[in-house]
Structure formats: C-alpha cells, structure tokens
Amino acid sequence: MASAFTEEQIKRYSRHIILQQVGGKGQRKLLAGKVLLIGAGGLGSPAALYLAAAGVGTIGLVDYDTVDLSNLQRQILHRTADLGRPKIDSATDTIAALNPDVKVVPYPVRLSSENILDIIADYDVVVDGTDNFPTRYLVNDACVMKGKPNVHGSIFLFEGQATTFLPGRGCYRCLYPAPPPPGMVPSCQEAGVLGVLPGIVGSIQAVEAIKLILGIGDSLAGRLLLFDALSMEFRQLKIRRSPDCPVCGEHPTVTQLIDYEEFCGVPALVHSQEAEAAHGARH
C-alpha cells in the first residue's frame, strides 16, 4: 500500500494533486522518481529548482566546478555568498532549503568513460545541461548504451533548443554525428549569452523530465524545439533516428565509450554548452 501523504505534503503539492493528469498517484511517482542532472550551471539551475519544487524525490547532480562571479548572471542555484564554493555544495543547500522531501545525490567528479555508466545506471531520466562538446557526446553515447532517456538542452547568444532522445528513437549523434572542429564555435565566454535564456530552456527540460516520470503528454522525442528570444518565436523541426548513426544506427561504429577530449582535440571545458547550440541550430 502506498504511504500516505503528510499534511505538509498535501499542502505543498496541492496544485499537482488536484490536476486530473497528476493526482495523488502521479505525485507519488514524482516522489519516487530519480533524475540525474549533468551540470549545475545555466541549464541545470532552473531544471533542478523546478524538479525539486515538483517533488522529484531523488536528484543526482554531476558537477566539479566552483561558483564564479560571472556565473551569477544566469546560474540561479547559486548566490553571491557562494562564490568559491563547489557548485555541488551550493546547489545541494539551495535545493534542501526549497524542498526537504528531495534527496540530492552529489557527484563532484568529472565524467569519464570509466564512471558515467555507473553514475547514470539508477536514474529514470538524464537531463543534459553540459557546457562542453566532449561531455555532450559522452553523455549521449552512455544514455544510448544504458537505454536511458536523454533530455537535451542548449543555449547560445539569444537562441536555445531542446529535445528528448528516447531509447530506440534516435540520439544526439543522429543530428550531429561528430563535434565541430576545435575553434569553429565560440564559447559563451567569447560570444556571451542572455542571462534569462537558460531559465526558459532549462524549464522546458524540467517539464520533459516530469512528463516522462508521470507518463503523460507528448515528449519532444522526434522534434527539435528552437527558441529565439529576440523575435520571441518558437519553431519546431522534425527529427528522426538515422539508420547510419554511428552509435544507435543499424551498424554502429561507436560500440564502447571513449573520453572525448582527445577525440575532439580540445581540453575539457574549452567549448561551452552554450556554444553547442550554435553548432546545432545551424544544421
């Protein structure tokens, strides 16, 4: 028998419980849900806050960076008092203050081919808010190999994009088989990014993760959602699994994980996740 909600939980989640598509049963699914966030930065911040507020019971956070003053323009998990702290610690404190129902599982590590499969194994959904190409491809390949939904988001300048890759229905490499050449795409440090933009895209990623846990609505699988903040326009592109995809295609050539710093020819964290959108949105 499902455990009863406490009086505090009934009040906290009342707006969910009265929704026909959620109800008490759905809220219990959220409380039992496990979402892994790759990155506690621009995209991970709003995603983490809304997932925690919704009552997703376990949130894994992967990040080994520290809070810098330039982060605070968009990374709303962190505060001025957190400068110099590990983002994992700052994020954990913020989530705990928002919702004590949520268990945060910290991973203050750099993802690699040696640890990623173990890290993602126990999670229902992976939300990718990475800030560099090597990790983007590593996460994608690991999700394919483990059969995990991968909720993608990226931002650049005034533009963002989001989609969801479900097992057997395509992956990031179906769109972009390989990273761009080193130096081709400027990072957000070089080109800039509108601070509120990751709030929009990260919130979309949170919506996707919540719908997947609840099993309701239509995900963005098969669709790439593009957002232009300057024109305030959303548009969609249809995407599909490529039979020639090197990792999820009919004859995959990527059959084991590799560490992509060497593959991409760039050191870790040189290319930002925000820059990735420029690579993606122009295809």
ZAZA-506930 format. One line per field, with one value per residue: residue in three letters; residue number from 1; x, y, z of N, C-alpha, C in turn. Coordinates in steps of 0.05 Angstrom, whole numbers, plus 5000, padded with zeros to 4 digits. Example, Ala and Ser with C-alpha at 12.3 -4.5 7.8 and 13.67 -1.06 7.14 Angstrom:
# ZAZA-506930
residu <- [Ala|Ser]
num <- [1|2]
npx <- [5264|5257]
npy <- [4886|4955]
npz <- [5156|5142]
capx <- [5246|5273]
capy <- [4910|4979]
capz <- [5156|5143]
cpx <- [5264|5258]
cpy <- [4934|5001]
cpz <- [5156|5157]
# end
This chain:
# ZAZA-506930
residu <- [Met|Ala|Ser|Ala|Phe|Thr|Glu|Glu|Gln|Ile|Lys|Arg|Tyr|Ser|Arg|His|Ile|Ile|Leu|Gln|Gln|Val|Gly|Gly|Lys|Gly|Gln|Arg|Lys|Leu|Leu|Ala|Gly|Lys|Val|Leu|Leu|Ile|Gly|Ala|Gly|Gly|Leu|Gly|Ser|Pro|Ala|Ala|Leu|Tyr|Leu|Ala|Ala|Ala|Gly|Val|Gly|Thr|Ile|Gly|Leu|Val|Asp|Tyr|Asp|Thr|Val|Asp|Leu|Ser|Asn|Leu|Gln|Arg|Gln|Ile|Leu|His|Arg|Thr|Ala|Asp|Leu|Gly|Arg|Pro|Lys|Ile|Asp|Ser|Ala|Thr|Asp|Thr|Ile|Ala|Ala|Leu|Asn|Pro|Asp|Val|Lys|Val|Val|Pro|Tyr|Pro|Val|Arg|Leu|Ser|Ser|Glu|Asn|Ile|Leu|Asp|Ile|Ile|Ala|Asp|Tyr|Asp|Val|Val|Val|Asp|Gly|Thr|Asp|Asn|Phe|Pro|Thr|Arg|Tyr|Leu|Val|Asn|Asp|Ala|Cys|Val|Met|Lys|Gly|Lys|Pro|Asn|Val|His|Gly|Ser|Ile|Phe|Leu|Phe|Glu|Gly|Gln|Ala|Thr|Thr|Phe|Leu|Pro|Gly|Arg|Gly|Cys|Tyr|Arg|Cys|Leu|Tyr|Pro|Ala|Pro|Pro|Pro|Pro|Gly|Met|Val|Pro|Ser|Cys|Gln|Glu|Ala|Gly|Val|Leu|Gly|Val|Leu|Pro|Gly|Ile|Val|Gly|Ser|Ile|Gln|Ala|Val|Glu|Ala|Ile|Lys|Leu|Ile|Leu|Gly|Ile|Gly|Asp|Ser|Leu|Ala|Gly|Arg|Leu|Leu|Leu|Phe|Asp|Ala|Leu|Ser|Met|Glu|Phe|Arg|Gln|Leu|Lys|Ile|Arg|Arg|Ser|Pro|Asp|Cys|Pro|Val|Cys|Gly|Glu|His|Pro|Thr|Val|Thr|Gln|Leu|Ile|Asp|Tyr|Glu|Glu|Phe|Cys|Gly|Val|Pro|Ala|Leu|Val|His|Ser|Gln|Glu|Ala|Glu|Ala|Ala|His|Gly|Ala|Arg|His]
num <- [1|2|3|4|5|6|7|8|9|10|11|12|13|14|15|16|17|18|19|20|21|22|23|24|25|26|27|28|29|30|31|32|33|34|35|36|37|38|39|40|41|42|43|44|45|46|47|48|49|50|51|52|53|54|55|56|57|58|59|60|61|62|63|64|65|66|67|68|69|70|71|72|73|74|75|76|77|78|79|80|81|82|83|84|85|86|87|88|89|90|91|92|93|94|95|96|97|98|99|100|101|102|103|104|105|106|107|108|109|110|111|112|113|114|115|116|117|118|119|120|121|122|123|124|125|126|127|128|129|130|131|132|133|134|135|136|137|138|139|140|141|142|143|144|145|146|147|148|149|150|151|152|153|154|155|156|157|158|159|160|161|162|163|164|165|166|167|168|169|170|171|172|173|174|175|176|177|178|179|180|181|182|183|184|185|186|187|188|189|190|191|192|193|194|195|196|197|198|199|200|201|202|203|204|205|206|207|208|209|210|211|212|213|214|215|216|217|218|219|220|221|222|223|224|225|226|227|228|229|230|231|232|233|234|235|236|237|238|239|240|241|242|243|244|245|246|247|248|249|250|251|252|253|254|255|256|257|258|259|260|261|262|263|264|265|266|267|268|269|270|271|272|273|274|275|276|277|278|279|280|281|282|283]
npx <- [5017|5011|5047|5017|5006|5037|5008|5034|5056|5010|4991|5035|5040|4990|4971|4987|4962|4908|4905|4879|4910|4953|4947|4942|4967|5003|5035|5060|5091|5126|5153|5178|5211|5273|5320|5376|5419|5463|5509|5509|5497|5479|5434|5423|5410|5356|5327|5338|5315|5260|5248|5258|5221|5175|5175|5206|5236|5290|5347|5402|5465|5515|5575|5636|5656|5670|5635|5633|5638|5619|5582|5535|5499|5464|5461|5421|5418|5457|5488|5513|5541|5560|5606|5665|5654|5644|5601|5566|5559|5535|5489|5463|5450|5415|5372|5356|5337|5293|5259|5251|5236|5266|5319|5385|5436|5502|5553|5613|5650|5690|5660|5673|5693|5700|5668|5616|5575|5563|5545|5498|5465|5423|5382|5320|5314|5358|5381|5411|5454|5504|5566|5603|5630|5657|5635|5581|5576|5595|5556|5511|5525|5530|5478|5450|5473|5458|5403|5374|5329|5345|5347|5355|5386|5406|5441|5455|5480|5424|5391|5360|5353|5317|5305|5283|5313|5294|5301|5316|5294|5326|5383|5430|5473|5449|5432|5478|5532|5587|5631|5640|5698|5755|5755|5719|5668|5649|5656|5611|5637|5666|5628|5581|5517|5448|5424|5374|5359|5376|5341|5292|5300|5320|5276|5241|5266|5259|5203|5198|5225|5192|5143|5159|5168|5117|5089|5056|5025|5057|5123|5183|5208|5230|5224|5255|5258|5262|5282|5279|5299|5301|5265|5223|5201|5180|5197|5192|5230|5225|5255|5290|5309|5371|5389|5442|5469|5526|5524|5472|5452|5438|5484|5526|5585|5609|5618|5636|5651|5689|5738|5726|5757|5807|5788|5758|5798|5806|5816|5782|5723|5734|5701|5638|5574|5535|5556|5549|5498|5501|5528|5489|5439|5447|5443]
npy <- [4976|5044|5096|5144|5213|5265|5317|5365|5353|5346|5398|5424|5400|5409|5435|5401|5354|5364|5365|5330|5298|5286|5281|5245|5196|5206|5244|5212|5182|5220|5232|5184|5185|5189|5233|5251|5304|5332|5375|5436|5487|5539|5515|5471|5495|5522|5475|5440|5468|5470|5416|5399|5431|5408|5360|5316|5260|5242|5273|5272|5304|5324|5354|5389|5439|5505|5561|5620|5691|5709|5670|5682|5713|5681|5630|5606|5574|5589|5636|5703|5697|5646|5646|5617|5569|5497|5481|5439|5436|5486|5481|5437|5457|5498|5470|5437|5476|5492|5447|5398|5346|5325|5285|5298|5273|5279|5285|5301|5301|5293|5273|5212|5159|5118|5124|5141|5104|5076|5118|5137|5094|5082|5119|5148|5186|5225|5290|5333|5384|5401|5436|5432|5403|5350|5324|5326|5289|5243|5235|5227|5179|5143|5143|5120|5069|5050|5053|5099|5154|5217|5282|5337|5401|5466|5529|5593|5657|5691|5649|5584|5513|5451|5381|5313|5252|5188|5118|5077|5112|5148|5193|5242|5240|5226|5273|5305|5277|5282|5323|5395|5423|5440|5505|5525|5541|5593|5602|5614|5649|5677|5696|5709|5706|5712|5724|5705|5666|5610|5599|5592|5550|5510|5503|5480|5432|5411|5404|5365|5321|5313|5299|5251|5219|5217|5195|5222|5263|5289|5278|5314|5280|5264|5314|5377|5432|5500|5563|5633|5687|5741|5751|5729|5678|5611|5552|5489|5432|5372|5312|5251|5183|5163|5114|5108|5126|5132|5111|5093|5071|5025|4996|5006|5043|5063|5031|5026|5066|5126|5174|5239|5285|5278|5258|5301|5338|5381|5413|5396|5432|5476|5488|5514|5491|5527|5545|5501|5502|5535|5504|5465|5491|5510|5469]
npz <- [5000|4983|5016|5059|5045|5082|5122|5111|5060|5030|5028|5005|4954|4932|4886|4846|4860|4852|4798|4744|4710|4741|4801|4865|4856|4814|4839|4877|4843|4825|4873|4880|4838|4799|4778|4739|4736|4692|4704|4741|4725|4680|4653|4686|4734|4733|4719|4761|4805|4792|4786|4838|4866|4846|4871|4857|4879|4883|4863|4825|4820|4778|4778|4778|4785|4811|4842|4806|4799|4749|4737|4762|4734|4708|4731|4773|4817|4852|4897|4915|4962|4956|4926|4902|4927|4918|4864|4871|4926|4937|4906|4929|4980|4966|4942|4985|5020|4992|4985|5030|5022|4981|4960|4950|4909|4907|4857|4854|4809|4750|4692|4659|4613|4647|4692|4680|4664|4710|4742|4717|4719|4757|4749|4726|4686|4647|4649|4608|4617|4601|4590|4549|4489|4490|4537|4523|4480|4505|4546|4514|4486|4528|4549|4507|4506|4556|4553|4570|4577|4548|4561|4525|4523|4500|4494|4464|4455|4440|4431|4438|4445|4450|4461|4466|4473|4465|4483|4428|4392|4366|4374|4399|4364|4317|4297|4298|4280|4294|4333|4322|4288|4329|4355|4319|4336|4378|4449|4506|4537|4501|4464|4492|4528|4536|4600|4620|4585|4592|4634|4610|4573|4607|4641|4605|4597|4648|4649|4610|4635|4680|4655|4631|4677|4698|4656|4620|4569|4508|4492|4471|4437|4373|4356|4348|4387|4377|4401|4397|4429|4415|4373|4398|4385|4377|4343|4308|4289|4253|4273|4264|4278|4254|4207|4196|4239|4281|4332|4349|4304|4248|4239|4282|4295|4339|4394|4444|4502|4497|4519|4505|4502|4477|4429|4409|4405|4438|4502|4564|4579|4546|4502|4510|4534|4519|4471|4440|4420|4376|4340|4335|4321|4271|4235]
capx <- [5000|5027|5047|5000|5020|5035|4992|5051|5058|4984|4990|5057|5035|4961|4965|4991|4943|4882|4906|4869|4931|4974|4934|4959|4983|5025|5054|5076|5110|5147|5169|5195|5227|5301|5330|5404|5426|5491|5516|5493|5502|5457|5411|5418|5398|5326|5317|5340|5296|5233|5245|5256|5195|5154|5176|5221|5247|5319|5360|5431|5478|5542|5589|5661|5665|5664|5619|5648|5621|5606|5561|5510|5481|5444|5460|5404|5422|5479|5485|5539|5555|5571|5630|5688|5645|5637|5573|5551|5551|5516|5463|5451|5439|5392|5350|5347|5321|5268|5242|5265|5229|5283|5346|5405|5459|5523|5575|5632|5670|5690|5650|5691|5684|5703|5649|5590|5555|5555|5530|5471|5451|5399|5364|5299|5317|5382|5378|5438|5460|5533|5577|5625|5625|5665|5616|5556|5577|5598|5530|5494|5532|5524|5449|5442|5482|5443|5375|5363|5320|5365|5333|5376|5381|5430|5436|5477|5472|5396|5377|5362|5340|5312|5292|5286|5321|5284|5314|5306|5281|5346|5401|5443|5490|5432|5432|5506|5548|5613|5634|5653|5727|5763|5757|5699|5646|5657|5643|5595|5657|5675|5606|5561|5491|5427|5422|5348|5354|5376|5317|5270|5306|5322|5249|5230|5278|5246|5177|5202|5231|5168|5124|5168|5163|5088|5078|5034|5031|5076|5150|5196|5221|5224|5221|5275|5245|5281|5272|5293|5289|5299|5240|5203|5188|5186|5191|5200|5240|5222|5280|5285|5332|5386|5399|5471|5480|5549|5520|5446|5443|5436|5511|5541|5614|5616|5607|5645|5655|5716|5739|5725|5776|5826|5772|5751|5821|5805|5816|5756|5711|5741|5676|5615|5548|5520|5566|5540|5474|5508|5534|5464|5418|5452|5441]
capy <- [5000|5069|5111|5167|5239|5281|5342|5385|5346|5351|5426|5431|5390|5410|5443|5377|5333|5370|5361|5303|5282|5280|5269|5233|5174|5219|5257|5191|5175|5241|5228|5160|5189|5195|5248|5258|5329|5335|5404|5453|5514|5554|5498|5454|5511|5522|5448|5429|5482|5462|5388|5398|5442|5389|5337|5293|5251|5239|5288|5269|5327|5320|5379|5391|5466|5523|5584|5644|5715|5710|5650|5691|5726|5661|5604|5615|5557|5599|5664|5716|5685|5620|5649|5600|5542|5478|5484|5417|5443|5508|5471|5420|5474|5512|5450|5430|5499|5494|5424|5377|5319|5317|5275|5305|5255|5294|5272|5323|5288|5297|5249|5199|5133|5099|5127|5150|5083|5071|5141|5140|5068|5080|5141|5145|5205|5242|5317|5341|5412|5403|5461|5427|5382|5323|5312|5323|5264|5221|5230|5215|5151|5127|5140|5100|5042|5042|5055|5120|5179|5238|5308|5355|5430|5482|5558|5608|5685|5695|5626|5559|5490|5428|5358|5290|5227|5164|5094|5066|5133|5167|5204|5267|5236|5225|5301|5315|5253|5287|5351|5413|5425|5458|5533|5533|5553|5608|5595|5636|5669|5693|5708|5718|5693|5726|5710|5692|5645|5583|5594|5583|5523|5491|5497|5461|5406|5401|5395|5339|5301|5308|5284|5224|5205|5214|5181|5237|5282|5282|5289|5326|5260|5267|5343|5396|5457|5522|5587|5657|5707|5768|5752|5715|5657|5582|5536|5461|5416|5343|5297|5222|5165|5158|5087|5110|5138|5116|5098|5079|5063|4996|4985|5025|5042|5070|5008|5029|5094|5137|5201|5255|5307|5271|5255|5328|5354|5405|5406|5397|5458|5498|5495|5514|5480|5548|5546|5477|5508|5547|5480|5450|5506|5516|5445]
capz <- [5000|4982|5040|5058|5046|5107|5119|5097|5032|5016|5023|4986|4926|4927|4858|4830|4867|4840|4769|4736|4698|4761|4825|4886|4844|4800|4858|4888|4822|4826|4898|4876|4813|4802|4755|4741|4723|4685|4705|4759|4715|4669|4648|4709|4755|4733|4718|4788|4822|4786|4793|4867|4875|4838|4889|4847|4904|4882|4842|4824|4809|4770|4772|4794|4782|4833|4835|4798|4798|4723|4736|4776|4715|4697|4745|4795|4841|4868|4907|4918|4985|4948|4909|4910|4936|4897|4856|4882|4954|4936|4895|4949|5001|4955|4939|5012|5030|4976|4990|5046|5012|4959|4967|4929|4908|4893|4843|4849|4793|4722|4679|4641|4604|4669|4714|4673|4663|4738|4753|4705|4719|4774|4745|4707|4665|4648|4638|4600|4617|4600|4579|4531|4470|4498|4555|4509|4465|4524|4558|4493|4480|4552|4551|4487|4515|4580|4548|4587|4564|4550|4555|4515|4521|4495|4490|4452|4449|4446|4420|4453|4433|4468|4451|4484|4459|4478|4474|4403|4375|4358|4394|4391|4341|4293|4288|4295|4283|4306|4342|4303|4291|4350|4348|4299|4350|4401|4474|4517|4547|4478|4450|4510|4528|4551|4625|4625|4565|4604|4650|4592|4562|4630|4650|4586|4604|4672|4640|4596|4654|4696|4639|4628|4702|4701|4634|4609|4548|4486|4496|4448|4420|4345|4350|4359|4393|4375|4412|4391|4448|4403|4359|4415|4369|4379|4320|4312|4266|4257|4272|4265|4281|4229|4205|4193|4264|4290|4359|4352|4277|4242|4241|4298|4296|4367|4410|4472|4509|4498|4530|4480|4500|4456|4404|4399|4401|4455|4530|4576|4586|4529|4488|4528|4524|4505|4443|4425|4405|4350|4324|4329|4309|4243|4219]
cpx <- [5018|5025|5030|5017|5017|5017|5008|5053|5033|4982|5011|5051|5006|4955|4970|4968|4915|4882|4898|4891|4953|4961|4953|4977|5007|5045|5071|5098|5133|5165|5187|5214|5256|5311|5359|5408|5456|5497|5497|5497|5477|5432|5403|5405|5368|5314|5317|5319|5268|5228|5242|5230|5172|5153|5189|5239|5277|5330|5390|5443|5507|5555|5614|5673|5659|5649|5637|5628|5606|5583|5534|5491|5460|5442|5447|5404|5441|5475|5513|5555|5568|5597|5653|5680|5641|5607|5555|5541|5530|5489|5449|5437|5414|5368|5339|5330|5294|5249|5257|5257|5250|5311|5365|5429|5481|5544|5595|5656|5669|5680|5671|5680|5685|5681|5620|5568|5545|5538|5502|5453|5424|5378|5344|5303|5344|5376|5405|5440|5489|5541|5600|5618|5633|5645|5589|5555|5580|5571|5511|5499|5525|5494|5439|5449|5467|5412|5361|5353|5340|5351|5355|5367|5407|5422|5460|5466|5443|5379|5380|5348|5337|5299|5296|5292|5312|5297|5300|5294|5301|5362|5414|5461|5474|5431|5460|5525|5575|5614|5645|5683|5734|5766|5735|5676|5655|5643|5627|5613|5665|5652|5584|5535|5472|5421|5396|5344|5355|5353|5294|5276|5308|5295|5236|5241|5265|5218|5179|5207|5207|5147|5133|5164|5134|5076|5055|5044|5049|5103|5160|5211|5211|5220|5244|5261|5266|5267|5290|5282|5286|5273|5216|5187|5198|5180|5202|5210|5235|5249|5273|5312|5345|5395|5430|5484|5503|5545|5494|5435|5443|5463|5529|5571|5625|5603|5617|5652|5685|5715|5745|5743|5796|5812|5766|5775|5822|5806|5788|5749|5720|5716|5653|5591|5532|5530|5556|5515|5480|5515|5508|5444|5422|5453|5412]
cpy <- [5025|5084|5136|5192|5251|5305|5363|5379|5351|5381|5435|5424|5392|5417|5420|5358|5338|5368|5332|5286|5274|5266|5258|5211|5185|5232|5236|5182|5195|5237|5204|5163|5196|5208|5255|5283|5329|5364|5419|5482|5527|5538|5481|5469|5511|5494|5436|5442|5473|5432|5384|5408|5423|5364|5312|5284|5249|5254|5284|5294|5321|5346|5380|5420|5481|5548|5608|5667|5717|5690|5662|5705|5707|5636|5608|5596|5570|5628|5676|5705|5658|5622|5633|5573|5523|5482|5462|5424|5466|5498|5454|5436|5488|5494|5442|5451|5501|5471|5402|5349|5308|5308|5283|5285|5270|5277|5294|5312|5298|5271|5238|5172|5112|5100|5132|5129|5076|5093|5142|5115|5069|5102|5136|5162|5220|5269|5329|5372|5417|5428|5456|5403|5354|5310|5308|5295|5240|5214|5217|5186|5133|5123|5120|5072|5032|5044|5076|5143|5201|5264|5328|5384|5444|5511|5571|5636|5689|5671|5601|5537|5468|5405|5335|5266|5203|5139|5083|5087|5155|5178|5230|5263|5232|5253|5310|5292|5258|5316|5368|5414|5444|5486|5543|5549|5568|5599|5618|5657|5688|5708|5719|5702|5709|5711|5695|5668|5617|5578|5583|5554|5503|5484|5478|5434|5394|5390|5368|5316|5293|5292|5255|5207|5198|5197|5195|5255|5271|5294|5302|5306|5263|5296|5359|5423|5479|5547|5611|5679|5735|5771|5741|5695|5629|5570|5507|5449|5387|5330|5267|5207|5160|5129|5086|5122|5120|5103|5083|5069|5033|4982|5004|5021|5050|5050|5008|5058|5101|5164|5220|5279|5302|5269|5282|5345|5379|5396|5409|5426|5481|5507|5493|5500|5501|5549|5523|5483|5520|5524|5467|5466|5512|5492|5440]
cpz <- [5000|5008|5037|5058|5074|5101|5104|5068|5017|5009|5002|4957|4918|4898|4838|4835|4855|4810|4762|4725|4718|4785|4845|4875|4830|4818|4871|4868|4822|4850|4896|4853|4819|4776|4759|4724|4718|4683|4723|4751|4704|4665|4672|4731|4755|4732|4746|4806|4817|4791|4823|4877|4868|4856|4877|4870|4905|4858|4845|4810|4803|4763|4789|4793|4808|4823|4830|4795|4771|4720|4745|4758|4705|4714|4773|4819|4861|4876|4910|4941|4979|4932|4920|4920|4913|4890|4868|4910|4954|4926|4915|4971|4991|4952|4966|5024|5016|4983|5005|5038|4992|4970|4944|4932|4893|4880|4835|4833|4764|4708|4660|4632|4626|4690|4705|4673|4691|4749|4742|4710|4734|4769|4723|4682|4669|4635|4633|4598|4616|4586|4560|4513|4479|4516|4541|4495|4484|4537|4538|4489|4504|4555|4530|4496|4539|4576|4565|4570|4569|4541|4549|4516|4515|4489|4478|4445|4458|4437|4437|4438|4454|4453|4471|4466|4476|4467|4449|4384|4368|4381|4383|4367|4315|4280|4280|4300|4297|4314|4320|4308|4314|4340|4330|4312|4375|4426|4484|4529|4525|4465|4468|4508|4545|4577|4630|4607|4577|4623|4634|4583|4585|4641|4631|4591|4629|4666|4627|4616|4671|4680|4635|4653|4705|4679|4621|4586|4526|4492|4470|4431|4392|4337|4363|4362|4394|4386|4406|4409|4436|4388|4374|4399|4376|4351|4324|4286|4272|4255|4274|4269|4254|4228|4203|4218|4274|4317|4361|4325|4273|4244|4256|4297|4323|4385|4438|4477|4506|4511|4508|4480|4477|4429|4392|4393|4417|4484|4541|4583|4569|4514|4508|4516|4510|4475|4427|4409|4378|4330|4315|4314|4280|4225|4212]
# end
